[in-house]
């Protein structure tokens, strides 16, 4: 998911996350813009969940070193992957449509 603020009018794109030089030299990588409002809203929720991750998120510091995000509240640590699995299980049990993220 790529998200750009665009002066208050966000734009969302999806595509390959593997934009490394070795991949760009020998093949074509594609991203597409998402224009449907309800899908953009879902992508924003996914980003919000991912940015709030307190158990498995890494941050790039000012020295260019990735560090595991510090966990301020050790009693309420909940990773994005667990959150998505729990939500998927709940959807399956309740038979809600898959777009209720």
C-alpha positions as CSV (number, residue, x, y, z in Angstrom):
1,X,0.0,0.0,0.0
2,X,1.3,3.4,-1.0
3,X,-0.4,6.4,0.5
4,X,0.3,10.1,-0.4
5,X,-1.2,13.0,1.6
6,X,-1.6,15.1,-1.6
7,X,-2.4,18.3,0.3
8,X,-5.4,16.8,2.1
9,X,-6.7,14.7,-0.8
10,X,-5.1,11.4,-0.1
11,X,-4.2,9.1,-3.0
12,X,-3.7,5.3,-2.6
13,X,-1.9,2.9,-4.7
14,X,-1.2,-0.8,-4.5
15,X,1.5,-2.9,-6.0
16,X,4.7,-4.7,-5.4
17,X,6.6,-3.8,-2.3
18,X,9.9,-5.2,-3.6
19,X,11.2,-2.1,-5.4
20,X,14.9,-3.0,-5.2
21,X,17.3,-2.1,-7.9
22,X,17.9,-5.7,-8.8
23,X,14.2,-6.1,-9.5
24,X,13.7,-2.9,-11.4
25,X,16.6,-3.6,-13.8
26,X,15.3,-6.9,-15.1
27,X,11.5,-6.7,-14.9
28,X,8.5,-4.4,-14.8
29,X,7.0,-3.5,-11.5
30,X,3.5,-2.1,-11.5
31,X,1.4,0.0,-9.1
32,X,-2.2,1.0,-9.7
33,X,-4.2,3.8,-8.1
34,X,-7.2,2.9,-6.1
35,X,-10.1,5.3,-6.8
36,X,-13.1,3.7,-5.1
37,X,-13.8,5.4,-1.9
38,X,-14.7,2.3,0.1
39,X,-11.5,0.5,-0.9
40,X,-9.4,3.6,-0.1
41,X,-11.0,3.6,3.3
42,X,-10.1,0.0,3.9
43,X,-6.5,0.6,2.8
44,X,-6.4,3.5,5.3
45,X,-7.6,1.3,8.1
46,X,-4.9,-1.3,7.2
47,X,-2.3,1.4,7.4
48,X,-3.7,2.7,10.7
49,X,-3.5,-0.8,12.2
50,X,0.0,-1.3,10.9
51,X,1.3,2.0,12.2
52,X,-0.2,1.3,15.6
53,X,1.6,-2.1,15.9
54,X,3.4,-2.3,19.2
55,X,4.9,-5.8,19.0
56,X,6.5,-6.4,15.6
57,X,7.0,-3.0,14.0
58,X,10.4,-1.6,13.2
59,X,11.3,2.0,12.9
60,X,14.2,3.6,10.9
61,X,16.1,5.9,13.2
62,X,18.0,9.1,12.3
63,X,21.2,7.1,11.9
64,X,19.7,4.7,9.3
65,X,19.4,1.8,11.7
66,X,16.2,-0.2,12.0
67,X,15.1,-0.8,15.6
68,X,12.2,-2.8,17.0
69,X,9.6,-0.3,18.2
70,X,9.6,0.2,21.9
71,X,6.6,-1.2,23.8
72,X,5.3,1.4,26.2
73,X,2.5,-0.6,27.7
74,X,3.6,-4.2,28.1
75,X,0.0,-5.2,29.1
76,X,-1.6,-4.1,25.9
77,X,0.8,-5.2,23.2
78,X,-1.1,-6.4,20.2
79,X,0.6,-7.0,16.8
80,X,-0.9,-6.2,13.5
81,X,-0.7,-9.8,12.3
82,X,-2.6,-11.1,15.4
83,X,-5.2,-8.3,14.9
84,X,-5.7,-9.3,11.2
85,X,-6.0,-13.0,12.1
86,X,-8.5,-12.3,14.9
87,X,-10.6,-10.1,12.6
88,X,-10.5,-12.8,9.8
89,X,-11.6,-15.5,12.3
90,X,-14.4,-13.3,13.6
91,X,-15.6,-12.6,10.0
92,X,-15.6,-16.3,9.3
93,X,-17.6,-17.2,12.3
94,X,-20.1,-14.4,11.8
95,X,-20.2,-14.8,8.0
96,X,-19.8,-11.1,7.4
97,X,-18.6,-10.0,4.0
98,X,-14.8,-9.8,3.7
99,X,-14.8,-6.0,3.3
100,X,-15.6,-5.1,6.9
101,X,-11.9,-4.5,8.0
